[in-house]
Amino acid sequence: MKVATEDYRALAALRYRIRLFLSEGDEAARRGGLEPQQYQLLLALRGLPEDAEATIYTLADRLSLKHNSTVELIDRMEKRKFVHRTRSRDDARCVLVSLLPRGEEAVQEVARQRITELRAGGTALVDALEMLLKRTPESRRKKKTRGVTI
């Protein structure tokens, strides 16, 4: 499959919008008194799927970090009273991480800002994604006949 110029443009636009969204998120975290990775940890904890346990392994996976880096991040957050670690009752080798009230407040403040910003300016991100998705080989093969897509 040959990649069309429009697909390159769509990919570049999407990547730009994602990077912009992430860098704005980093700034929002700093305004909230957190380093970006600290906010990401709190967000990963608060936003875990209902059926997921907040283990160090799960958090490392969600943050795309190595296990030891995640442990160090949790150490720093625990010292600041944002999170708390406990051993699993089912498996003592398993460490669970939970949000403390201070962590809950911090993540809520930054998330509130991010959601507001995304609702106000997120259409550019959605547009970039839609531009790419509309450029699938299937969509290029579709022809319009009398205003009807076939």
C-alpha positions as CSV (number, residue, x, y, z in Angstrom):
1,M,0.0,0.0,0.0
2,K,1.3,3.4,-1.0
3,V,0.9,6.1,1.6
4,A,-0.8,9.2,0.2
5,T,0.4,12.7,0.9
6,E,-3.0,13.4,2.6
7,D,-2.3,10.5,5.0
8,Y,1.1,11.9,5.9
9,R,-0.5,15.3,6.5
10,A,-3.2,13.7,8.6
11,L,-0.7,11.7,10.7
12,A,1.5,14.8,11.2
13,A,-1.6,16.9,12.2
14,L,-2.7,14.2,14.7
15,R,0.8,13.9,16.2
16,Y,1.0,17.6,16.5
17,R,-2.4,17.9,18.3
18,I,-1.6,15.0,20.6
19,R,1.8,16.5,21.6
20,L,0.2,19.9,22.1
21,F,-2.5,18.3,24.3
22,L,0.2,16.5,26.3
23,S,2.4,19.5,26.8
24,E,-0.5,21.6,27.9
25,G,-1.3,18.9,30.4
26,D,2.2,19.0,31.7
27,E,1.9,22.7,32.2
28,A,-1.5,22.3,34.0
29,A,0.1,19.7,36.3
30,R,2.9,22.1,37.1
31,R,0.4,24.9,37.9
32,G,-1.2,22.4,40.2
33,G,2.1,21.8,42.1
34,L,2.8,18.5,40.5
35,E,5.4,17.2,38.1
36,P,3.8,15.7,34.9
37,Q,4.7,12.1,35.9
38,Q,3.1,12.7,39.3
39,Y,-0.1,13.8,37.8
40,Q,0.0,10.9,35.4
41,L,0.3,8.5,38.3
42,L,-2.6,10.1,40.1
43,L,-4.7,10.1,37.0
44,A,-3.9,6.5,36.3
45,L,-4.9,5.6,39.8
46,R,-8.1,7.6,39.7
47,G,-9.0,6.4,36.2
48,L,-8.3,2.7,36.5
49,P,-11.0,0.5,35.0
50,E,-13.4,-0.9,37.6
51,D,-12.0,-4.4,37.3
52,A,-8.3,-3.4,37.6
53,E,-6.3,-3.5,40.8
54,A,-4.0,-0.7,41.4
55,T,-0.9,-2.8,41.6
56,I,2.6,-1.4,40.9
57,Y,2.7,-3.7,37.8
58,T,-0.6,-2.3,36.5
59,L,0.5,1.3,37.2
60,A,3.9,0.7,35.5
61,D,2.0,-0.6,32.5
62,R,-0.4,2.3,32.4
63,L,2.4,4.8,32.7
64,S,4.7,3.0,30.3
65,L,7.4,2.9,33.0
66,K,9.7,0.2,34.3
67,H,8.7,-1.4,37.6
68,N,11.6,0.2,39.5
69,S,10.8,3.7,38.1
70,T,7.2,3.3,39.1
71,V,8.3,2.3,42.7
72,E,10.5,5.4,42.9
73,L,7.6,7.6,41.7
74,I,5.2,6.0,44.3
75,D,7.9,6.5,47.0
76,R,8.0,10.2,46.2
77,M,4.2,10.5,46.1
78,E,3.8,8.6,49.4
79,K,6.2,11.0,51.1
80,R,4.1,13.9,50.0
81,K,1.0,12.1,51.3
82,F,-0.7,11.7,47.9
83,V,-0.8,7.9,47.9
84,H,-0.7,5.0,50.3
85,R,0.7,1.5,49.8
86,T,-0.7,-1.7,51.3
87,R,-0.1,-5.4,50.8
88,S,-2.8,-7.4,49.1
89,R,-4.8,-9.6,51.5
90,D,-4.9,-12.3,48.8
91,D,-1.2,-12.2,48.0
92,A,1.3,-10.6,50.3
93,R,3.8,-10.2,47.5
94,C,1.4,-7.9,45.7
95,V,1.5,-4.2,46.6
96,L,-1.6,-2.1,46.1
97,V,-1.6,1.7,45.8
98,S,-4.5,3.9,46.7
99,L,-5.2,7.6,46.6
100,L,-5.2,9.7,49.8
101,P,-7.5,12.7,50.1
102,R,-4.6,15.1,49.2
103,G,-3.9,13.0,46.0
104,E,-7.6,13.0,45.2
105,E,-7.8,16.8,45.5
106,A,-4.7,17.3,43.4
107,V,-5.8,15.1,40.5
108,Q,-9.3,16.5,40.5
109,E,-8.0,20.1,40.2
110,V,-5.8,19.3,37.2
111,A,-8.3,17.0,35.6
112,R,-11.0,19.7,35.9
113,Q,-8.7,22.1,34.0
114,R,-7.8,19.6,31.4
115,I,-11.5,18.6,30.8
116,T,-12.4,22.3,30.5
117,E,-9.6,22.9,28.0
118,L,-10.4,19.8,26.0
119,R,-14.1,20.7,25.8
120,A,-13.1,24.2,24.6
121,G,-10.4,23.3,22.1
122,G,-10.6,19.6,21.6
123,T,-12.3,19.8,18.2
124,A,-8.9,20.3,16.6
125,L,-7.7,17.0,18.0
126,V,-10.9,15.2,17.0
127,D,-10.7,16.8,13.5
128,A,-7.1,15.6,13.1
129,L,-8.1,12.0,14.1
130,E,-11.2,12.1,11.8
131,M,-9.1,13.3,8.9
132,L,-6.8,10.3,9.3
133,L,-9.6,7.8,9.8
134,K,-11.5,9.0,6.8
135,R,-8.4,8.3,4.7
136,T,-8.6,4.5,5.0
137,P,-8.2,2.5,1.8
138,E,-11.9,1.5,2.1
139,S,-13.0,5.1,2.2
140,R,-11.0,6.0,-0.8
141,R,-12.6,3.1,-2.8
142,K,-16.1,4.3,-2.0
143,K,-17.7,6.2,-4.8
144,K,-20.6,8.6,-4.7
145,T,-23.4,8.0,-7.1
146,R,-26.2,10.6,-7.1
147,G,-25.4,11.7,-3.6
148,V,-25.5,8.2,-2.2
149,T,-22.3,6.5,-1.0
150,I,-22.0,2.9,-2.2
